Amino acid sequence: MGQGHPLIDGNKRPAWIAAAVTCEINGVTVTATNDEAYDVTIAVASGELREVAEIVAALAPLVREG
């Protein structure tokens, strides 16, 4: 969602919200600051982070179990 263009205008915010909600549903609390969320979202949208393992590694310090 963050790299494609499913919406006419603005895919990055919905992509971040989808990721955060998925974390919360699965018992993982998102602790990212706005700046951290922005950095990860832009990295995914720009293609800097492309592989799932890379995205997981970038998100790991921004969440906590429970």
N, C-alpha and C positions, 0 to 999 in steps of 0.2 A: 504494500500500500504506500509506503514511504518513497519507493523508487518509481512506481508506475504512475499513471495519471487517471485513477478511477473517478476523480471529481474534477469538475471544470476549473475550480479555483481553490487552491489550498489543500494539499494532501498531507503536509507534515504534521499539523496539529492533530487531525483525526488519527494519524498513524501513531503518534505518541500516546494519545488517549486510549487507543485500542490496546497498545502494549501495556500501559499502566493498569487498565481494567483487567486484562488477562492475568497479570501478576496478582492483583488483589483477589480475584476469583480463586486463584490457586494458593492462597494463603501467604503470599509474598508481599510485603509492604514496600512501596516505593518511597525512598528517602531522598531522591535527587532534588537538588535545588533547581530553580528555573534555568540557570546558566548551564548546569550539567545536562538537563533534559534537552536544552537547545543544542548543545554540542553533539550529543549522541544522535539526535534526530537529523541534524545537518549532515553528519558523517554518513548516516545510512542513505539519506536522500541524494547525496552527491556521489555515492558509490565508493566512498573511502572505506566503509564497512560494507562488505557484500555477503560474506559467508555467515551462516548462522552461528558458527563457533566464535567468529569475531564479534558479532553483535552481542552474544551472550557474555563474552569476556568484558565488553564495554559496559554492559548493564550490571554485571555482578557487584561492583562497588557501590551501585546506586540503589540497591535493594537490601532488605533483610528478611529472613524467615519470620513468619508470624506477624 
